[in-house]
Amino acid sequence: MRSSGLLAATLVLGMSATTFATAVPKLKPMVLSASSGKLHPGEEKLFCYHKKAPAHGMEIGRLKITMPGTGGHHVIIARPYPGTLEWPAHECPLTLNFDAWEVIAQSQHPDFDWKLPPGVAVNLQPHQPLLIQTHYLSGSSKKTHKYLTKTELFPVDPKTVTAHAGALFLNDRSMVVPPHSESTATSRCMITGDGDQTRELKIIGINGHYHFRGHQFDAYRVNADGTRGELLYEYKGFDQPAFEQHSDNPIVLHKGEGIEWQCTYKNDTDKTFTYGPNAATQEHCILWGQYYPTDSVQEAIT
């Protein structure tokens, strides 16, 4: 488990909460556009775009991602961990350096609309660097395509924020899919911590992720004694697993509890598929989601 934190903007700027609120003249959405690049038949492309938060910072209460066209694999919005700023090349490597970049949100479907519970927000610092990554595959299309994705950040009044949301990015890097088999990869993370650091967390969004061999994704509660608890998330199908919002009725993980997630694959080929970002030749088993409260204004568990 890894956490990262930044001091609140009010402390950084030496302003009171009231002064900070008045520094935001209007609560207007921020729109970040990012292209898929030109997709020729049979191509897979990833592009990274440099963006930044507004001058007054932002408390985000709703986040929408639109990924038009066909062949969209994902759109990611991320911010750097404190003390690191390593911009990837515009034509991205196949995977982000997740030791340097903290995922804020990601979508693997054409339309993503995440509304946080009242009083809960995702924090952006003034002028904070932001990265948008687009990932598209042209598939079997014989035409050349180019799409424009849109990420919309809807602010809320900072005076109404009582807790901040953090991102879960639980990544099983040891998964293997043997040839001519149906197999399951299982991993777990005790995300509420242990010892004196344990805390209660509320899950407000959860999403599985795998590539073309995956056909079922399950996530379970892990009880404090290490036994498996109830099913928290289930998706069946070769398409990308669905995003489930729990803003109205959060999943409560009590102190000492965690999450177990597993991916079931079907591989009819002679090839062994190992962990990696190439959707055509490698596989993933990732649980992504959001939780609150955080210990610091900006935080992620990876």
N, C-alpha and C positions, 0 to 999 in steps of 0.2 A: 504494500500500500504506500502511496506517495501523496503527500499534500503539499500545496504551495499557497502562499498568502502574500497579500499586499496590504499596506495600510490604507485606510479609507481616504478618499480624495479630500475630505474636509481636513484631515490631519496633515496631508502632504502640502496643502495650500495654506494651512494655518487659518482656515475659515470655520465659522460656526455652521451648524446644520442649516440655520435659517438663511445665512448669507449664501451658502451653496445653493439652496433651493431658488433663491431669487436670481442666481447667476444663470438659470435655465429659463430664457424668456418665453419659449413656447415648447410644448411637448409634441414636437413633430417627428414622425417616423424618419429613420435614416435608411436609405436604400443603397445597397451595394450590388453593383452589377458585375458579372464575370462571365466570360465567353468560354464555350467548349473548345474553341479553336476549330479549324477547318478539318472535318473528318472525311477522309477518303475511304473507299471500300476496304474493309478488313482491318482498319486502324483502331488502336486504343490510345487515347491521349489524356494526359493529365497536365493541367496548367495551374500555376500559383500566382495569385494577385496580391500586391501590397496595398493594404487599406489602413485607415486609422480612425479611431474614435473621434467624436466631435470635441471641440475646444473645451467645452464645459463638462465633459464626461457624460455618462448616461447610466440610469437604472432601467434595465430592460424588463418589461412585464409581459411581453409577447414577442415571438420570433417566427417569421414566415420565410420559407425557402421555396422558390418555384424553379423546377428543373424541367424545362420544356423538351419536346421532341422525343425521339426514340434513342435507346442506347445509353441513357443516363445511369451511371453506377452510383455516384454520390456527389454531394456538395458538402464541404466542411468549412466551418468558420472557427478559427483558433486564435489564441493570443499567446505571447511568449511567456515562459516562466520567468520569474524575477531574476535579473542578472544575466539573462541570455537574450540575444537577438541575432539569430542566424537565418537570414532570409534564404530560402531555397531559390534555385534558378526559376525563371518564368516557366520554362518547360520542365515541369517538376520531375524529380525522381519518382519512382513508382510508389513510394511511401514517404510520408512526412517523418521527420525526426521527432518522435513523440517524447523524447527526453528534453527537447527544447521548446516544443509547442504544446499548449494545453487546449484540448478541444472544448469549445463552448457549446456547439451544436453541430449536428450533421443530419443530412437527409439522404435517403436512398430511394425516394419515391418522387413522382412529379410534383406533388403538393404536400408541404409540411407546414403545419400551423400549430405551434406550441404556445399555450396560454398558461402562465404561471399562476399559482394560487394568489389571492389577494394578500398584499403585504410582503410577498416574496419576489425578489428581482435578481437578475444577473447584472453584476457591476462592471462598467467600463470606466477606466481612468481617463482623464483629459489627454487627448492626442495619443492614446495607447495604440501601439501597432497592432493591426489585425491582419490575418491571412485568410484568404478565400482560396480553396482548392476545388477545381472541377475535374471530374473523371467521367469520360464518355467512351463507349465502344460502338463502332459503326455496325458491327454484326454482319449480317448477310446482305445488307443494303448495297445496291449497285450505284447509288447516287452519292454525291458529295454533300455533306450537311454542315451547318454551323448554327449553334444555338446560343442564346443569351440567358444565363441564369440570373435570378434576382433574390437577394437576401434582404428582408425588411426587419428592422429593429424598432419596436414600438416602446417609447419611454413611458415611465410612470413618474409621478411626483415623488422626489426623494423623501419628502416628509412622511409619506405613507409606507415606506419600506421598514419592516421590522426584522427581516431575515434575508439572507442571501442564498442563492442556489449554487451548487457545485456540480461538476460533470463526473460521471462514472465512465471509465474507459478500461474495461477488463478484457485483456487480450491473451488468449492461449497460444503462445508461440511454439509450443511443443507438439501441436496436433499433427497427425499423420493419417493419410487416407490410403490404405493398401490397395493394390490392383484387384479387380474382380471380387469385390467384397461390399458388404454393407457394414459400416463401422460407426462407432460413437466416440467422440472426444469429450472428456469431462474435466472441468477445472473448478476451483472455488477460491474465494477471497473473503476473509473475515473483515468486511469493510467498516464495521463499527469500532475496530481497534481492539486492543487487549490491555490488560492490567489497569493502571490508573488513567490510561488514555481512552478508554472505551466510552462511547456515547450513543445515544439514540439517534437514528436517522430516519427520515421520511422520504421514500422514493416517489417522485412525482412524474417520472417518465421512464420507459424501458423499451429497448429495441435490440433484437438479435441481428447478427450479420454473418453471412457466409457467401461462398461463391457458387459456381454452377453445379457442384456435386452435392451440396447440402440440400436436404429436403425436410428436416425437422430441427427446431430450436426450442429448448426447454430451459427454464430457470427456476430454481427452488430456493426457499429459505434454508439456511443452515442454522440449526439451533445452537445455543451457547455451549451445549455439551458435545457438539460435533456431529450430531445425527442430522439426517436430512428431514426438513420440514415439508410444508405444503408447496404445491406448484404455484409459482407467482406469474409465470409467462409461458405461453405455448404458441408456436407457429408451425404449421405443416404446409409444405409446398416448396417447389424449386425456385419460386420467385423470391425476391428479397423480403425477409421477415418484416412484419408490420410494426409501426411505432404505436405504443399504447400510452395514453396519457392517464395519469392518476392525480391530477391537480385537485379534483373535487373530493377524492377519497384516497389519500396517500397510503402506500404500503409502509407500515411502520416496522422497522428493524430495531429490536431492543438491544440493549447493551450486550456485547459479546457475540452477537449474531452476525451472519454473513450471507453470501449468495453463492450457489453452485450453478454453473451453466454448462450446457452440453449441446453439441451439434451432432446430428446423425447424417451420414453421407452414403451415397450409392455410387460406386465406381465400377463401370463395366469395361474399363480400358485396361491395357497392359501397364499403364503408368502409375507410379506412386506419387501422390500429391502431398507436398509438404507446405509448411507455413510460408506465406509470402503474399505480396500485394497484387501480383499479376493475376487478374481474374480468369484468364484463359488457361494458365499453366500452373497455378498455385491455389491454395485454399486459406480460408480464415475461419476462426471461431471467436467472435468478439461480442461482448455484451456492452452496449452503450446506454447511458441513461442520465438522469438528473436526480438530485436529492437536496434536501435542506434539513436543518440549518448547517451552516459551515462554521468553522472556528475562526476564519478570517474572511475578509471581504471578497477575496478571489481565491478559489480553491478547486482542486480536482483530486480524485482518487483513481490511480492507475495501477 
